[in-house]
C-alpha cells in the first residue's frame, strides 16, 4: 500500500506541518509520500492527474481517494476491496459520508437532511438498480484500469468527480454503492462557505452537460421522474422531521444560487470556472490531534528547538494559554443582495396578499420572505471569531511566540 499526500497549498507553514506528519509515519515504516505542485493548474483534477501519472503508480491496481477533512476507519479497505473480486466490470466502490458536526447549527442540520436523502435514496437506489451514480469525489475506491480507459482525470470542469463518473459509465463500467460503510467528514458551518460550495456543485454539472450532451444522446440514457422529491428528502433522516418546514423554505432560497450557477456553467461565464476551497475547521480530526499531542512532541517543534526537553504535555501548554492576553474581533455578517432583493419582493407581496384577504398566499410569502431575509443578512450558520494571543516563554528569554487561531460563535 502506498499513501500519497497531495498538497496544493502555497502556505509554507502548512507545508511544514504536513511534511512533519508524513515524516513521522515514514519513520514508523509506512510507505507514504508528500507531493506539492509548483504549478497548480487544474485545481483538484490537475492534482489527481499529476499524482496518478507517477511511474510507481503502475504497480498498483486500485486507488482510494479522500479529501483533507475525511477520516476513514482502519478497516475501510477491508470493507471495500472485496467487492472488486470476481466483478471485473466494476470501476468504483463508493461509501457513504457521515458528518461529525451535523447538529452544530441550523445550517448543518439542513445540510444533513439533504445529504441523508442523497446517499440513502438517490445513491443507494441508483447503485442497486442501474449500477450507476455520481462519484462523490472522495471516500471511494477506483479501479485504476477504469480510470485510464475513460481518459483519466480532466480539469475541463469544476466537478471532476461527476466528469470521471459519466465518462466511465459511457465506457460500460459499473459502480457499487455501500450505504453501510461510512466515512467521517465535516459540513461547512457558515452560509458563505456553503453558498460557494453549492455554486461550484451546480455550475460544474452544466459545464459537463454542455461537453457530454451528444455523447449521452448516443448512449443508453437513464431517465426517472422525481415525484414529491422534497418531502421524500426527510425520510432518511427521521430525527430531522421537525426541520421539514425550514428545510423546504431554505431549499427554495438556495434556488437562487443554484440557478445562477447553472446558467454560469451552461454559458461559460467567468465565475463558472472559479474554484473556491470550502472553509472547514478540521473537527473530524480534533480527537486524533489531542491524542497525538499527549503522547509525543511534534517533529516540527523538535526540529526547530522549541521544545524537546520540556516534560509537560501539549495539553498543559494549551491550558497556560487561557491566562494569556487575548483579544478577538467578530467577523461582520456579509450581505447578499440577490437574497435581500427577493426578500423585499416576497414580503411586499405578502403584505399585498394580506390586504386582499388571500390568507394561504400570505402565509407562504411571509415565511419564504423571512427565510430570504435571514439568509440575505447572513444570519444562518456561524460566524468566525479570530483571536490573537502572545505568550512569553521564560525558557526562551527575549523571545515571544505569536499564536493565531480561530474560534467559532453562534
C-alpha positions as CSV (number, residue, x, y, z in Angstrom):
1,X,0.0,0.0,0.0
2,X,1.2,3.5,-0.9
3,X,-0.1,6.7,0.6
4,X,0.2,10.0,-1.3
5,X,-0.5,13.3,0.5
6,X,-1.3,15.8,-2.3
7,X,-0.8,19.3,-1.1
8,X,-1.7,22.2,-3.4
9,X,-1.3,24.9,-0.7
10,X,1.2,27.8,-1.1
11,X,1.5,28.4,2.7
12,X,5.0,27.4,3.9
13,X,3.7,26.8,7.5
14,X,1.0,24.4,6.2
15,X,3.6,22.6,4.1
16,X,5.9,22.2,7.1
17,X,3.2,20.8,9.2
18,X,2.2,18.2,6.6
19,X,5.8,17.3,5.9
20,X,6.4,16.7,9.6
21,X,3.3,14.5,9.8
22,X,4.4,12.5,6.8
23,X,8.0,12.1,8.2
24,X,6.5,10.7,11.4
25,X,4.7,8.0,9.6
26,X,7.7,7.3,7.3
27,X,9.8,6.7,10.5
28,X,7.2,4.1,11.5
29,X,7.8,2.2,8.3
30,X,4.7,3.3,6.4
31,X,5.2,3.9,2.7
32,X,3.9,7.5,2.4
33,X,4.9,10.3,0.1
34,X,4.4,14.1,0.2
35,X,3.7,15.9,-3.1
36,X,3.4,19.7,-3.5
37,X,2.9,21.1,-7.0
38,X,4.8,24.1,-8.1
39,X,2.4,24.7,-11.0
40,X,-1.1,24.4,-9.6
41,X,-3.1,24.2,-12.7
42,X,-6.4,22.3,-13.0
43,X,-7.3,22.5,-9.3
44,X,-8.2,19.1,-7.7
45,X,-8.4,17.3,-11.1
46,X,-4.9,18.6,-12.0
47,X,-3.6,17.5,-8.7
48,X,-5.0,14.0,-9.0
49,X,-3.8,13.7,-12.6
50,X,-0.3,14.7,-11.6
51,X,-0.2,12.1,-8.8
52,X,-1.6,9.3,-11.0
53,X,1.0,10.0,-13.7
54,X,3.9,8.9,-11.5
55,X,5.8,5.8,-12.6
56,X,5.4,4.0,-9.3
57,X,1.6,4.1,-9.7
58,X,1.9,1.5,-12.4
59,X,2.5,-1.2,-9.8
60,X,-1.0,-0.7,-8.2
61,X,-4.5,-1.9,-9.1
62,X,-6.7,0.4,-7.1
63,X,-6.8,3.9,-5.7
64,X,-8.7,5.2,-2.8
65,X,-9.4,9.0,-2.6
66,X,-10.0,11.2,0.5
67,X,-10.4,14.9,0.8
68,X,-8.5,16.5,3.7
69,X,-11.4,16.6,6.1
70,X,-12.3,12.9,5.7
71,X,-11.4,10.4,8.3
72,X,-11.7,6.8,7.1
73,X,-11.9,3.9,9.6
74,X,-8.9,1.5,9.9
75,X,-11.0,-1.2,8.2
76,X,-12.0,0.9,5.2
77,X,-10.1,-1.0,2.5
78,X,-11.2,-4.4,4.0
79,X,-14.8,-3.4,3.6
80,X,-14.4,-2.1,0.0
81,X,-11.8,-4.1,-1.9
82,X,-13.7,-7.5,-1.7
83,X,-16.4,-6.1,-3.9
84,X,-14.0,-5.9,-6.8
85,X,-13.2,-9.6,-6.6
86,X,-15.0,-11.5,-9.4
87,X,-16.5,-8.3,-10.7
88,X,-14.2,-7.3,-13.5
89,X,-16.7,-4.7,-14.8
90,X,-16.8,-2.7,-11.5
91,X,-14.9,0.5,-11.7
92,X,-15.9,2.2,-8.4
93,X,-17.0,1.3,-4.9
94,X,-18.4,4.4,-3.2
95,X,-19.1,4.7,0.6
96,X,-21.4,7.0,2.4
97,X,-20.4,10.2,4.2
98,X,-21.1,10.7,7.9
99,X,-20.9,14.1,9.5
100,X,-19.2,14.9,12.8
101,X,-20.9,18.4,13.0
102,X,-24.4,17.6,11.7
103,X,-26.1,19.0,14.8
104,X,-23.8,22.0,15.2
105,X,-26.3,24.7,14.0
106,X,-29.4,25.1,11.8
107,X,-27.4,25.2,8.6
108,X,-25.6,21.9,9.3
109,X,-28.9,20.3,10.3
110,X,-30.5,21.3,7.0
111,X,-27.5,20.1,5.0
112,X,-27.7,16.7,6.9
113,X,-31.3,16.3,5.6
114,X,-30.2,16.9,2.1
115,X,-27.2,14.6,2.2
116,X,-29.1,11.9,4.0
117,X,-31.6,11.7,1.2
118,X,-28.8,11.9,-1.4
119,X,-26.9,9.0,0.0
120,X,-29.6,6.8,1.4
121,X,-32.1,7.2,-1.5
122,X,-30.5,8.6,-4.7
123,X,-27.1,6.9,-4.5
124,X,-28.5,3.7,-2.9
125,X,-31.3,3.2,-5.4
126,X,-29.2,4.1,-8.4
127,X,-26.5,1.7,-7.3
128,X,-28.9,-1.2,-6.8
129,X,-31.0,-0.8,-10.0
130,X,-28.7,0.7,-12.7
131,X,-25.2,0.3,-11.3
132,X,-24.5,4.0,-11.9
133,X,-24.5,7.1,-9.7
134,X,-22.3,10.1,-9.4
135,X,-19.0,9.6,-7.8
136,X,-18.8,11.8,-4.7
137,X,-15.3,12.9,-5.2
138,X,-14.0,11.3,-2.1
139,X,-14.4,8.2,0.2
140,X,-14.4,5.9,-2.8
141,X,-12.1,3.3,-4.4
142,X,-11.5,3.2,-8.1
143,X,-10.0,0.5,-10.4
144,X,-7.1,2.3,-12.0
145,X,-7.7,0.4,-15.3
146,X,-11.1,2.0,-15.5
147,X,-9.7,5.5,-14.9
148,X,-7.2,5.1,-17.6
149,X,-9.7,3.6,-20.1
150,X,-12.1,6.5,-19.9
151,X,-9.4,9.2,-20.2
152,X,-8.3,9.8,-16.6
153,X,-8.8,13.0,-14.6
154,X,-9.7,16.1,-16.6
155,X,-9.8,19.7,-15.5
156,X,-12.3,20.8,-18.1
157,X,-15.0,21.4,-15.4
158,X,-15.1,22.1,-11.6
159,X,-16.8,18.8,-11.0
160,X,-14.0,16.3,-11.8
161,X,-15.8,13.6,-9.8
162,X,-19.0,13.8,-11.9
163,X,-16.9,14.1,-15.1
164,X,-15.0,10.9,-14.5
165,X,-18.2,9.1,-13.4
166,X,-20.1,10.0,-16.6
167,X,-17.2,9.0,-18.8
168,X,-16.7,5.7,-17.0
169,X,-20.4,4.8,-17.3
170,X,-20.4,5.7,-21.0
171,X,-17.5,3.3,-21.4
172,X,-19.6,0.5,-19.9
173,X,-18.2,0.4,-16.3
174,X,-20.4,-0.3,-13.3
175,X,-20.4,1.2,-9.8
176,X,-21.3,-0.2,-6.4
177,X,-22.6,1.9,-3.5
178,X,-22.1,0.8,0.1
179,X,-24.6,2.6,2.4
180,X,-23.5,0.8,5.5
181,X,-19.8,1.8,5.2
182,X,-19.4,5.4,6.5
183,X,-16.5,7.8,6.4
184,X,-16.4,10.7,8.8
185,X,-16.2,14.2,7.4
186,X,-17.3,17.8,8.1
187,X,-20.1,20.1,6.8
188,X,-19.4,23.8,6.1
189,X,-20.9,25.7,9.0
190,X,-21.2,29.2,7.5
191,X,-23.6,30.2,4.8
192,X,-20.8,31.9,2.9
193,X,-18.8,28.7,2.6
194,X,-22.0,26.7,1.8
195,X,-23.1,29.0,-0.9
196,X,-19.8,28.9,-2.7
197,X,-19.8,25.1,-2.5
198,X,-23.3,24.9,-3.9
199,X,-22.4,27.3,-6.7
200,X,-19.5,25.0,-7.8
201,X,-21.6,21.9,-7.5
202,X,-24.3,23.3,-9.8
203,X,-22.2,25.3,-12.2
204,X,-19.9,22.3,-12.9
205,X,-22.6,19.9,-14.0
206,X,-23.9,22.4,-16.6
207,X,-20.4,22.7,-17.9
208,X,-20.3,18.9,-18.2
209,X,-23.8,18.8,-19.7
210,X,-22.5,21.1,-22.5
211,X,-19.5,18.9,-23.1
212,X,-21.1,15.5,-22.9
213,X,-24.6,16.0,-24.2
214,X,-24.0,14.5,-27.6
215,X,-22.2,11.5,-26.1
216,X,-25.1,10.9,-23.7
217,X,-27.6,11.0,-26.5
218,X,-25.7,8.4,-28.4
219,X,-25.6,6.1,-25.4
220,X,-28.3,4.4,-23.3
221,X,-29.9,7.2,-21.4
222,X,-31.5,6.5,-18.0
223,X,-34.4,8.8,-17.0
224,X,-36.6,8.9,-13.9
225,X,-39.3,11.2,-12.5
226,X,-38.5,12.8,-9.1
227,X,-42.1,12.8,-7.7
228,X,-42.6,14.5,-4.4
229,X,-38.8,14.7,-4.0
230,X,-38.8,17.5,-1.4
231,X,-41.0,15.6,1.0
232,X,-39.1,12.3,0.5
233,X,-35.8,14.1,1.3
234,X,-36.8,14.0,5.0
235,X,-37.4,10.2,5.2
236,X,-33.8,9.0,5.6
237,X,-33.3,11.5,8.5
238,X,-36.3,11.0,10.8
239,X,-34.8,12.9,13.7
240,X,-34.7,16.0,11.4
241,X,-38.5,15.8,10.8
242,X,-39.2,19.0,13.0
243,X,-37.0,20.9,10.5
244,X,-39.0,19.9,7.4
245,X,-40.6,23.4,7.0
246,X,-37.3,25.3,7.5
247,X,-35.7,22.8,5.1
248,X,-38.2,23.4,2.3
249,X,-38.0,27.2,2.8
250,X,-34.2,27.0,2.8
251,X,-34.0,24.9,-0.3
252,X,-36.3,27.4,-2.1
253,X,-33.9,30.1,-1.0
254,X,-30.9,28.2,-2.3
255,X,-32.5,28.0,-5.7
256,X,-31.1,31.5,-6.4
257,X,-27.5,30.3,-6.0
258,X,-28.2,27.0,-7.9
259,X,-29.9,28.7,-10.8
260,X,-27.2,31.3,-11.1
261,X,-24.5,28.6,-11.0
262,X,-26.3,26.5,-13.7
263,X,-26.6,29.5,-16.1
264,X,-23.0,30.4,-15.4
265,X,-21.8,26.8,-16.2
266,X,-24.0,26.5,-19.2
267,X,-22.9,29.6,-20.9
268,X,-19.2,29.6,-19.6
269,X,-19.4,32.8,-17.6
270,X,-16.2,33.7,-15.8
271,X,-17.4,32.6,-12.3
272,X,-18.2,29.1,-13.6
273,X,-14.5,28.2,-13.6
274,X,-13.8,29.7,-10.2
275,X,-12.6,27.2,-7.6
276,X,-13.0,28.3,-4.1
277,X,-12.0,25.9,-1.3
278,X,-14.8,25.2,1.1
279,X,-13.8,26.5,4.6
280,X,-13.9,24.0,7.4
281,X,-12.3,23.7,10.8
282,X,-10.9,20.2,11.0
283,X,-13.4,18.9,13.5
284,X,-13.2,15.4,12.3
285,X,-9.6,15.1,13.4
286,X,-9.5,17.1,16.6
287,X,-9.6,13.9,18.7
288,X,-6.6,12.5,16.9
289,X,-4.7,15.7,17.3
290,X,-5.3,15.8,21.1
291,X,-4.3,12.2,21.4
292,X,-1.1,12.8,19.5
293,X,-0.2,15.9,21.4
294,X,-0.5,13.9,24.7
295,X,1.9,11.2,23.6
296,X,4.7,12.8,21.7
297,X,6.3,16.1,20.8
298,X,5.6,17.3,17.3
299,X,8.6,16.8,14.9
300,X,8.5,20.5,13.9
301,X,8.9,21.5,17.5
302,X,11.9,19.2,17.9
303,X,13.5,20.3,14.7
304,X,13.3,24.0,15.4
305,X,14.5,23.6,19.0
306,X,11.3,25.0,20.5
307,X,10.6,22.1,22.9
308,X,12.2,18.7,23.1
309,X,13.4,18.9,26.7
310,X,10.1,20.0,28.2
311,X,8.4,17.4,30.3
312,X,4.9,19.0,30.2
313,X,2.4,17.8,27.6
314,X,1.0,19.9,24.9
315,X,-2.4,19.9,26.7
316,X,-0.8,21.6,29.7
317,X,0.8,24.2,27.4
318,X,-2.6,24.8,25.9
319,X,-4.1,25.4,29.4
320,X,-1.4,28.0,30.0
321,X,-2.7,30.0,27.0
322,X,-6.0,30.6,28.9
323,X,-4.2,33.0,31.1
324,X,-2.6,34.8,28.2
325,X,-3.7,38.2,26.9
326,X,-6.3,37.7,24.2
327,X,-8.4,39.9,22.0
328,X,-11.0,39.0,19.4
329,X,-12.8,40.6,16.6
330,X,-16.2,39.3,15.5
331,X,-16.4,39.0,11.7
332,X,-19.1,41.1,10.2
333,X,-22.0,39.4,8.6
334,X,-22.0,39.6,4.8
335,X,-25.0,41.0,2.9
336,X,-26.3,39.0,-0.1
337,X,-28.0,41.4,-2.5
338,X,-30.0,38.9,-4.5
339,X,-31.5,37.2,-1.5
340,X,-32.3,40.6,0.1
341,X,-33.9,41.8,-3.1
342,X,-36.1,38.7,-3.2
343,X,-36.9,39.0,0.5
344,X,-38.2,42.6,-0.2
345,X,-40.3,41.4,-3.1
346,X,-41.8,38.4,-1.2
347,X,-42.5,40.4,2.0
348,X,-44.1,43.1,-0.1
349,X,-46.2,40.5,-1.9
350,X,-47.2,39.0,1.5
351,X,-48.5,42.4,2.6
352,X,-50.5,42.8,-0.6
353,X,-51.8,39.3,-0.1
354,X,-52.9,40.1,3.4
355,X,-54.7,43.2,2.3
356,X,-56.5,41.3,-0.4
357,X,-57.6,38.5,2.1
358,X,-55.6,35.8,0.4
359,X,-54.6,34.0,3.6
360,X,-52.9,30.9,2.2
361,X,-50.7,33.0,-0.1
362,X,-49.9,35.4,2.7
363,X,-48.5,32.6,4.9
364,X,-46.2,31.1,2.3
365,X,-45.0,34.5,1.0
366,X,-44.4,35.7,4.6
367,X,-42.3,32.8,5.7
368,X,-40.4,32.4,2.5
369,X,-39.7,36.2,2.6
370,X,-38.4,35.9,6.1
371,X,-36.2,33.0,5.1
372,X,-34.7,35.0,2.2
373,X,-34.2,37.9,4.7
374,X,-32.3,35.7,7.2
375,X,-30.1,34.3,4.5
376,X,-29.5,37.7,2.9
377,X,-28.4,39.1,6.2
378,X,-26.1,36.1,6.8
379,X,-28.0,35.1,10.0
380,X,-27.9,31.4,9.2
381,X,-24.9,29.4,10.2
382,X,-22.0,30.6,12.3
383,X,-19.5,33.5,12.2
384,X,-15.8,33.2,12.9
385,X,-14.0,34.9,15.7
386,X,-10.3,35.4,15.1
387,X,-8.2,35.6,18.3
388,X,-4.6,36.6,18.5
389,X,-2.6,35.7,21.7
390,X,1.0,36.4,22.6
391,X,2.8,34.3,25.2
392,X,6.2,34.9,26.7
393,X,8.0,31.6,27.4
394,X,10.5,32.0,30.3
395,X,12.6,29.2,28.8
396,X,13.4,31.4,25.9
397,X,14.3,34.9,27.3
398,X,13.7,37.7,24.9
399,X,11.6,35.6,22.6
400,X,7.9,35.9,22.1
401,X,5.6,33.3,20.3
402,X,2.7,34.7,18.4
403,X,-0.3,32.4,18.0
404,X,-3.1,32.9,15.6
405,X,-6.1,30.6,15.7
406,X,-9.8,30.6,15.2
407,X,-12.8,30.1,17.4
408,X,-16.5,29.9,16.5
409,X,-19.5,31.6,17.9
410,X,-23.2,31.1,17.3
